[in-house]
């Protein structure tokens, strides 16, 4: 994966996050991309790409857990009812894990 492909990949995955946090992560990705734009060492570039992919996997998993444990509970049974958002986050995480190779 090239740095430009990584940048696009990260921005696409940020769109899968909740709206209120997208701006923060977009700014963070742009800022880090600009700060590392002068990097020429291929080994260091590979390390940065690997770390960014790991961080995105962690972030998606964190958001998945947040949505799973914050869904509404049924009034009668007190059991958590799965929502469409749960299903969407599961599919996003499974899709990401099938694509990313660490």
C-alpha positions in Angstrom: 0.0 0.0 0.0 1.4 3.4 -1.0 1.1 6.5 1.3 -1.6 8.0 -1.0 -3.6 4.7 -0.9 -3.3 4.7 2.8 -4.6 8.3 3.0 -7.6 7.4 0.9 -8.2 4.2 2.9 -8.1 6.1 6.2 -10.5 8.8 5.0 -12.9 6.2 3.6 -12.9 4.4 7.0 -13.4 7.6 8.9 -16.7 8.0 7.1 -17.8 4.8 8.8 -17.4 6.4 12.2 -20.1 8.5 14.0 -20.6 12.0 12.5 -19.5 13.8 15.7 -16.0 12.3 15.7 -15.3 12.3 11.9 -14.0 15.9 11.9 -11.5 15.1 14.6 -10.1 12.0 12.9 -10.0 13.7 9.4 -7.9 16.5 10.9 -5.6 14.0 12.7 -5.0 12.0 9.5 -4.3 15.1 7.4 -2.0 16.5 10.0 0.0 13.3 10.2 0.1 12.8 6.5 1.5 16.3 6.1 4.0 15.9 8.9 5.4 12.7 7.4 5.3 13.8 3.7 9.1 14.4 3.7 9.9 10.8 4.8 12.1 9.0 2.3 13.3 5.9 4.2 11.2 3.0 2.8 11.5 1.0 6.0 10.1 3.9 8.0 7.3 4.5 5.5 6.3 0.8 5.8 6.3 1.2 9.7 4.1 4.2 9.5 1.7 2.5 7.1 1.5 -0.6 9.3 0.9 1.5 12.5 -1.8 3.5 10.7 -3.6 0.3 9.7 -3.4 -1.1 13.2 -4.7 2.2 14.7 -7.6 2.2 12.3 -8.5 -1.5 13.2 -8.4 -0.5 16.9 -10.6 2.5 16.3 -13.2 0.6 14.4 -13.2 -2.1 17.0 -13.5 0.5 19.8 -16.5 2.1 18.0 -18.1 -1.3 17.5 -17.8 -2.1 21.2 -19.2 1.4 22.1 -22.3 0.8 19.9 -22.8 -2.7 21.1 -22.8 -1.7 24.8 -24.8 1.5 24.4 -27.8 0.1 22.5 -31.2 0.3 24.1 -32.5 -2.5 26.3 -35.9 -4.1 26.1 -38.2 -2.8 28.9 -39.5 -6.3 29.7 -36.5 -8.6 29.5 -33.7 -6.1 30.2 -31.7 -7.8 27.5 -29.9 -5.7 24.9 -31.7 -5.6 21.6 -29.4 -5.6 18.6 -29.9 -2.6 16.3 -29.2 -2.0 12.6 -26.2 0.0 13.7 -24.8 -3.1 15.5 -25.2 -5.1 12.2 -23.5 -2.3 10.2 -20.5 -2.1 12.6 -20.1 -5.9 12.6 -20.0 -5.9 8.8 -17.5 -3.0 8.7 -15.2 -4.7 11.2 -15.4 -8.1 9.4 -14.8 -6.4 6.0 -11.7 -4.5 7.4 -10.3 -7.7 9.0 -10.6 -9.6 5.8 -8.8 -6.9 3.8 -6.0 -5.8 6.3 -3.0 -8.1 6.6 -0.8 -7.4 9.5 
